[in-house]
Amino acid sequence: SGLGQTKAAQDLCVNIPADRKAHYMQPAVGHYGVFNGSRFRSEIVPRIVDFITSYGRQNRVAVKPKLVRTAKR
């Protein structure tokens, strides 16, 4: 089902320092749930935003990610 694909892809990126990589596996979701739904919005998006903003702080760059709201079904 693709578990570990992003970790494997990061291992191929040898020129990116380890402190600029992050791996997270969301428990209890399938492929669709990783990219859509309430768990994506409540548990995964905050991790992405934290990663982006911490990278900006490390490099003294003003990073303000814009969250795009999706229509609720």
C-alpha positions as a Markdown table, in Angstrom:
| # | Residue | x | y | z |
|---|---|---|---|---|
| 1 | Ser | 0.0 | 0.0 | 0.0 |
| 2 | Gly | 3.0 | 2.3 | -0.3 |
| 3 | Leu | 4.1 | 2.4 | 3.4 |
| 4 | Gly | 7.5 | 3.9 | 3.6 |
| 5 | Gln | 7.6 | 5.4 | 0.1 |
| 6 | Thr | 8.4 | 8.9 | 1.4 |
| 7 | Lys | 11.1 | 7.6 | 3.7 |
| 8 | Ala | 12.7 | 5.7 | 0.8 |
| 9 | Ala | 12.5 | 8.9 | -1.4 |
| 10 | Gln | 14.2 | 10.9 | 1.4 |
| 11 | Asp | 17.0 | 8.3 | 1.5 |
| 12 | Leu | 17.7 | 9.0 | -2.2 |
| 13 | Cys | 18.1 | 12.7 | -1.5 |
| 14 | Val | 21.6 | 12.5 | -0.2 |
| 15 | Asn | 22.4 | 16.2 | -0.6 |
| 16 | Ile | 19.7 | 17.3 | 1.8 |
| 17 | Pro | 21.0 | 17.4 | 5.4 |
| 18 | Ala | 19.3 | 15.1 | 7.9 |
| 19 | Asp | 18.1 | 18.0 | 10.0 |
| 20 | Arg | 16.1 | 19.3 | 7.0 |
| 21 | Lys | 14.2 | 16.0 | 6.6 |
| 22 | Ala | 11.2 | 14.8 | 8.5 |
| 23 | His | 9.3 | 11.6 | 8.3 |
| 24 | Tyr | 5.8 | 11.0 | 9.8 |
| 25 | Met | 3.5 | 8.1 | 9.3 |
| 26 | Gln | -0.1 | 8.8 | 10.2 |
| 27 | Pro | -1.7 | 5.9 | 12.0 |
| 28 | Ala | -5.1 | 4.5 | 11.1 |
| 29 | Val | -5.5 | 6.1 | 7.7 |
| 30 | Gly | -5.4 | 4.7 | 4.2 |
| 31 | His | -3.9 | 6.3 | 1.1 |
| 32 | Tyr | -7.0 | 8.5 | 0.6 |
| 33 | Gly | -7.1 | 9.6 | 4.2 |
| 34 | Val | -3.5 | 10.8 | 4.2 |
| 35 | Phe | -4.4 | 13.5 | 1.6 |
| 36 | Asn | -8.0 | 14.3 | 2.4 |
| 37 | Gly | -10.5 | 14.4 | 5.2 |
| 38 | Ser | -10.7 | 15.5 | 8.8 |
| 39 | Arg | -7.5 | 13.7 | 9.9 |
| 40 | Phe | -5.6 | 15.4 | 7.1 |
| 41 | Arg | -6.8 | 18.8 | 8.2 |
| 42 | Ser | -6.4 | 18.3 | 12.0 |
| 43 | Glu | -3.3 | 16.1 | 12.2 |
| 44 | Ile | -1.3 | 16.2 | 9.1 |
| 45 | Val | -1.6 | 19.9 | 7.9 |
| 46 | Pro | -0.3 | 21.2 | 11.3 |
| 47 | Arg | 2.8 | 19.1 | 10.9 |
| 48 | Ile | 3.4 | 20.3 | 7.4 |
| 49 | Val | 3.0 | 24.0 | 8.5 |
| 50 | Asp | 5.3 | 23.4 | 11.5 |
| 51 | Phe | 8.0 | 21.9 | 9.2 |
| 52 | Ile | 7.7 | 24.8 | 6.7 |
| 53 | Thr | 7.8 | 27.5 | 9.4 |
| 54 | Ser | 10.7 | 25.9 | 11.3 |
| 55 | Tyr | 12.7 | 25.8 | 8.1 |
| 56 | Gly | 12.0 | 29.5 | 7.6 |
| 57 | Arg | 13.1 | 30.3 | 11.2 |
| 58 | Gln | 16.4 | 28.4 | 10.7 |
| 59 | Asn | 17.2 | 30.4 | 7.6 |
| 60 | Arg | 15.8 | 33.7 | 8.8 |
| 61 | Val | 13.3 | 33.8 | 6.0 |
| 62 | Ala | 9.8 | 35.1 | 6.6 |
| 63 | Val | 7.6 | 32.1 | 5.7 |
| 64 | Lys | 3.9 | 32.4 | 6.0 |
| 65 | Pro | 2.2 | 29.4 | 4.4 |
| 66 | Lys | -1.3 | 30.0 | 3.2 |
| 67 | Leu | -3.8 | 27.4 | 4.2 |
| 68 | Val | -6.4 | 26.7 | 1.6 |
| 69 | Arg | -9.8 | 25.7 | 2.9 |
| 70 | Thr | -11.5 | 23.0 | 1.0 |
| 71 | Ala | -15.3 | 22.7 | 0.8 |
| 72 | Lys | -16.8 | 20.4 | 3.3 |
| 73 | Arg | -18.9 | 17.6 | 1.8 |
